[in-house]
Amino acid sequence: MANTPQAKKRIRRNDRRAEINGARVGRIRTFVKKLESALAAGDKDAATAAIAQVQPELARGVAKGVLHKNTASRKFSRLTKRVAALG
């Protein structure tokens, strides 16, 4: 257990940040799932619209520090390749 006031404060802060960061990651996953379902259905128009929403969400995740830059880049690249294959 934390003994110093600063350590106790860090525990409180880390709990708050974990909740916020979890919501951010969940939001990104939701947009990716929408794109995945459009890809599974073979709907080119819906997939194109969804990829336009996924890209800024991934970039925001990188900016906020919940995703590594290369992870977001890799995800976007692979998803873009799958959308292009529909056409």
N, CA, C and O of each residue as an XYZ file, in Angstrom:
348
protein
N       0.843     -1.192      0.000
C       0.000      0.000      0.000
C       0.877      1.240      0.000
O       1.968      1.245      0.570
N       0.394      2.279     -0.638
C       1.141      3.530     -0.722
C       1.204      4.201      0.649
O       0.218      4.238      1.386
N       2.370      4.724      0.970
C       2.558      5.375      2.263
C       2.588      6.895      2.162
O       2.021      7.594      3.002
N       3.255      7.398      1.127
C       3.412      8.844      1.037
C       2.169      9.479      0.410
O       1.451      8.825     -0.346
N       1.919     10.737      0.721
C       0.763     11.426      0.109
C       0.844     11.448     -1.419
O      -0.162     11.303     -2.114
N       2.069     11.632     -1.920
C       2.227     11.691     -3.376
C       1.887     10.344     -4.020
O       1.269     10.300     -5.084
N       2.289      9.253     -3.376
C       1.987      7.927     -3.917
C       0.483      7.671     -3.896
O      -0.059      7.061     -4.818
N      -0.192      8.137     -2.844
C      -1.650      7.984     -2.768
C      -2.333      8.795     -3.872
O      -3.309      8.351     -4.476
N      -1.806      9.974     -4.117
C      -2.349     10.825     -5.176
C      -2.144     10.168     -6.546
O      -3.035     10.212     -7.394
N      -0.976      9.562     -6.761
C      -0.709      8.903     -8.041
C      -1.684      7.744     -8.272
O      -2.129      7.517     -9.396
N      -2.009      7.021     -7.210
C      -2.968      5.923     -7.345
C      -4.320      6.458     -7.791
O      -4.950      5.898     -8.687
N      -4.772      7.557     -7.157
C      -6.060      8.162     -7.553
C      -6.007      8.631     -8.998
O      -6.936      8.390     -9.768
N      -4.918      9.300     -9.366
C      -4.757      9.834    -10.714
C      -4.716      8.707    -11.741
O      -5.355      8.795    -12.789
N      -3.960      7.643    -11.437
C      -3.840      6.527    -12.373
C      -5.194      5.851    -12.604
O      -5.489      5.414    -13.716
N      -6.008      5.767    -11.563
C      -7.341      5.180    -11.716
C      -8.200      6.021    -12.655
O      -8.901      5.488    -13.515
N      -8.140      7.335    -12.483
C      -8.906      8.234    -13.367
C      -8.417      8.119    -14.801
O      -9.219      8.028    -15.731
N      -7.106      8.122    -14.979
C      -6.547      8.064    -16.335
C      -6.868      6.739    -17.006
O      -7.145      6.699    -18.205
N      -6.833      5.653    -16.237
C      -7.132      4.340    -16.808
C      -8.565      4.299    -17.338
O      -8.829      3.714    -18.388
N      -9.477      4.919    -16.611
C     -10.872      4.957    -17.050
C     -11.012      5.768    -18.345
O     -11.698      5.348    -19.277
N     -10.362      6.919    -18.390
C     -10.427      7.781    -19.573
C      -9.778      7.100    -20.774
O     -10.336      7.093    -21.871
N      -8.584      6.523    -20.554
C      -7.873      5.872    -21.655
C      -8.623      4.640    -22.147
O      -8.614      4.342    -23.342
N      -9.269      3.927    -21.235
C     -10.071      2.774    -21.636
C     -11.224      3.185    -22.529
O     -11.557      2.488    -23.487
N     -11.834      4.322    -22.214
C     -12.928      4.836    -23.051
C     -12.410      5.235    -24.424
O     -13.084      5.024    -25.432
N     -11.220      5.808    -24.463
C     -10.630      6.198    -25.758
C     -10.359      4.990    -26.630
O     -10.684      4.989    -27.817
N      -9.763      3.957    -26.043
C      -9.468      2.745    -26.797
C     -10.762      2.077    -27.245
O     -10.847      1.567    -28.362
N     -11.770      2.077    -26.376
C     -13.063      1.496    -26.724
C     -13.715      2.214    -27.893
O     -14.322      1.589    -28.763
N     -13.584      3.535    -27.903
C     -14.132      4.332    -29.008
C     -13.448      3.963    -30.334
O     -14.110      3.827    -31.363
N     -12.146      3.807    -30.297
C     -11.404      3.421    -31.500
C     -11.866      2.047    -31.967
O     -12.103      1.836    -33.156
N     -11.994      1.107    -31.021
C     -12.432     -0.251    -31.370
C     -13.810     -0.242    -32.013
O     -14.068     -1.014    -32.937
N     -14.701      0.625    -31.533
C     -16.051      0.704    -32.085
C     -16.012      1.104    -33.554
O     -16.701      0.510    -34.384
N     -15.201      2.116    -33.873
C     -15.105      2.556    -35.264
C     -14.486      1.469    -36.143
O     -14.907      1.272    -37.283
N     -13.487      0.765    -35.607
C     -12.856     -0.317    -36.373
C     -13.858     -1.443    -36.610
O     -13.885     -2.033    -37.690
N     -14.685     -1.746    -35.603
C     -15.688     -2.804    -35.758
C     -16.731     -2.437    -36.811
O     -17.193     -3.299    -37.558
N     -17.100     -1.157    -36.870
C     -18.040     -0.720    -37.916
C     -17.442     -0.976    -39.299
O     -18.124     -1.441    -40.212
N     -16.156     -0.662    -39.429
C     -15.466     -0.891    -40.696
C     -15.381     -2.384    -40.996
O     -15.605     -2.802    -42.132
N     -15.060     -3.188    -39.991
C     -14.970     -4.640    -40.171
C     -16.304     -5.217    -40.648
O     -16.334     -6.080    -41.526
N     -17.395     -4.742    -40.072
C     -18.703     -5.263    -40.483
C     -19.042     -4.838    -41.909
O     -19.656     -5.604    -42.652
N     -18.651     -3.630    -42.294
C     -18.872     -3.187    -43.676
C     -18.041     -4.028    -44.644
O     -18.500     -4.371    -45.733
N     -16.811     -4.357    -44.235
C     -15.956     -5.204    -45.071
C     -16.540     -6.611    -45.193
O     -16.534     -7.201    -46.273
N     -17.041     -7.138    -44.088
C     -17.616     -8.482    -44.099
C     -18.858     -8.543    -44.991
O     -19.122     -9.552    -45.645
N     -19.611     -7.444    -45.004
C     -20.812     -7.391    -45.839
C     -20.467     -7.121    -47.306
O     -21.310     -7.301    -48.185
N     -19.238     -6.692    -47.570
C     -18.832     -6.389    -48.936
C     -19.378     -5.066    -49.442
O     -19.467     -4.850    -50.651
N     -19.740     -4.189    -48.535
C     -20.331     -2.890    -48.886
C     -19.235     -1.846    -49.069
O     -18.712     -1.307    -48.094
N     -18.894     -1.569    -50.309
C     -17.789     -0.646    -50.626
C     -18.065      0.770    -50.124
O     -17.177      1.415    -49.565
N     -19.300      1.257    -50.322
C     -19.633      2.626    -49.908
C     -19.550      2.788    -48.395
O     -18.987      3.763    -47.897
N     -20.112      1.830    -47.669
C     -20.075      1.900    -46.205
C     -18.647      1.775    -45.696
O     -18.268      2.444    -44.734
N     -17.854      0.924    -46.336
C     -16.457      0.734    -45.925
C     -15.651      2.006    -46.171
O     -14.807      2.374    -45.355
N     -15.906      2.676    -47.288
C     -15.195      3.920    -47.593
C     -15.553      5.008    -46.584
O     -14.689      5.764    -46.142
N     -16.829      5.079    -46.226
C     -17.258      6.055    -45.225
C     -16.659      5.723    -43.861
O     -16.250      6.619    -43.122
N     -16.608      4.428    -43.530
C     -16.084      4.012    -42.226
C     -14.593      4.256    -42.113
O     -14.112      4.647    -41.050
N     -13.843      4.031    -43.201
C     -12.385      4.235    -43.144
C     -12.076      5.714    -42.940
O     -11.067      6.067    -42.329
N     -12.952      6.575    -43.456
C     -12.765      8.018    -43.264
C     -12.990      8.414    -41.809
O     -12.492      9.451    -41.369
N     -13.733      7.603    -41.057
C     -13.936      7.862    -39.631
C     -12.853      7.207    -38.782
O     -12.482      7.726    -37.729
N     -12.350      6.070    -39.241
C     -11.342      5.337    -38.468
C     -10.023      6.097    -38.425
O      -9.386      6.162    -37.374
N      -9.605      6.669    -39.543
C      -8.287      7.305    -39.610
C      -8.106      8.412    -38.568
O      -7.102      8.401    -37.855
N      -9.035      9.368    -38.450
C      -8.834     10.397    -37.423
C      -8.900      9.849    -36.002
O      -8.239     10.372    -35.105
N      -9.695      8.799    -35.789
C      -9.762      8.200    -34.454
C      -8.435      7.561    -34.083
O      -7.971      7.703    -32.952
N      -7.822      6.859    -35.028
C      -6.510      6.269    -34.768
C      -5.477      7.361    -34.510
O      -4.647      7.236    -33.609
N      -5.528      8.427    -35.299
C      -4.582      9.531    -35.112
C      -4.775     10.192    -33.752
O      -3.806     10.582    -33.100
N      -6.024     10.314    -33.331
C      -6.309     10.903    -32.024
C      -5.785     10.003    -30.903
O      -5.274     10.488    -29.894
N      -5.915      8.696    -31.091
C      -5.384      7.750    -30.110
C      -3.879      7.882    -29.961
O      -3.348      7.775    -28.856
N      -3.193      8.114    -31.067
C      -1.740      8.320    -31.030
C      -1.422      9.631    -30.317
O      -0.523      9.685    -29.478
N      -2.158     10.678    -30.651
C      -1.907     11.989    -30.051
C      -2.141     11.977    -28.544
O      -1.434     12.650    -27.794
N      -3.139     11.206    -28.104
C      -3.464     11.140    -26.678
C      -2.595     10.137    -25.933
O      -2.628     10.078    -24.704
N      -1.818      9.348    -26.671
C      -0.885      8.435    -26.026
C      -1.449      7.077    -25.660
O      -0.832      6.350    -24.881
N      -2.607      6.711    -26.200
C      -3.166      5.399    -25.876
C      -2.785      4.339    -26.910
O      -2.953      3.145    -26.660
N      -2.279      4.762    -28.058
C      -1.793      3.851    -29.089
C      -0.395      4.264    -29.506
O      -0.070      5.451    -29.525
N       0.427      3.286    -29.838
C       1.739      3.598    -30.391
C       1.563      4.013    -31.850
O       0.675      3.522    -32.547
N       2.409      4.908    -32.290
C       2.312      5.439    -33.650
C       2.365      4.321    -34.693
O       1.576      4.313    -35.638
N       3.283      3.391    -34.523
C       3.422      2.311    -35.504
C       2.228      1.362    -35.481
O       1.847      0.823    -36.520
N       1.643      1.155    -34.324
C       0.460      0.297    -34.213
C      -0.695      0.896    -35.003
O      -1.360      0.200    -35.770
N      -0.928      2.184    -34.813
C      -2.021      2.857    -35.528
C      -1.755      2.850    -37.025
O      -2.668      2.625    -37.820
N      -0.525      3.093    -37.407
C      -0.152      3.104    -38.815
C      -0.382      1.733    -39.447
O      -0.910      1.632    -40.555
N       0.017      0.690    -38.741
C      -0.151     -0.670    -39.245
C      -1.626     -1.024    -39.390
O      -2.032     -1.591    -40.404
N      -2.427     -0.694    -38.386
C      -3.863     -0.973    -38.444
C      -4.497     -0.257    -39.633
O      -5.255     -0.851    -40.401
N      -4.175      1.031    -39.771
C      -4.780      1.808    -40.853
C      -4.357      1.273    -42.214
O      -5.169      1.189    -43.135
N      -3.098      0.917    -42.335
C      -2.591      0.387    -43.601
C      -3.317     -0.900    -43.991
O      -3.745     -1.061    -45.134
N      -3.447     -1.803    -43.038
C      -4.093     -3.084    -43.325
C      -5.576     -2.911    -43.650
O      -6.105     -3.568    -44.547
N      -6.239     -2.020    -42.912
C      -7.657     -1.780    -43.180
C      -7.856     -1.119    -44.545
O      -8.775     -1.470    -45.285
N      -6.991     -0.162    -44.869
C      -7.075      0.516    -46.164
C      -6.892     -0.473    -47.307
O      -7.589     -0.407    -48.319
N      -5.950     -1.388    -47.133
C      -5.691     -2.403    -48.163
C      -6.927     -3.284    -48.369
O      -7.253     -3.657    -49.495
N      -7.614     -3.611    -47.261
C      -8.826     -4.441    -47.368
C      -9.961     -3.683    -48.048
O     -10.724     -4.271    -48.815
N     -10.082     -2.373    -47.773
C     -11.121     -1.577    -48.427
C     -10.836     -1.474    -49.915
O     -11.750     -1.578    -50.733
N      -9.574     -1.270    -50.271
C      -9.207     -1.167    -51.689
C      -9.465     -2.477    -52.423
O      -9.795     -2.463    -53.609
N      -9.323     -3.595    -51.745
C      -9.542     -4.896    -52.378
C     -11.011     -5.131    -52.719
O     -11.327     -5.961    -53.571
N     -11.914     -4.396    -52.052
C     -13.343     -4.538    -52.355
C     -13.661     -4.044    -53.757
O     -14.511     -4.608    -54.446
N     -12.978     -2.996    -54.172
C     -13.288     -2.348    -55.435
C     -12.911     -3.196    -56.613
O     -13.110     -2.787    -57.757
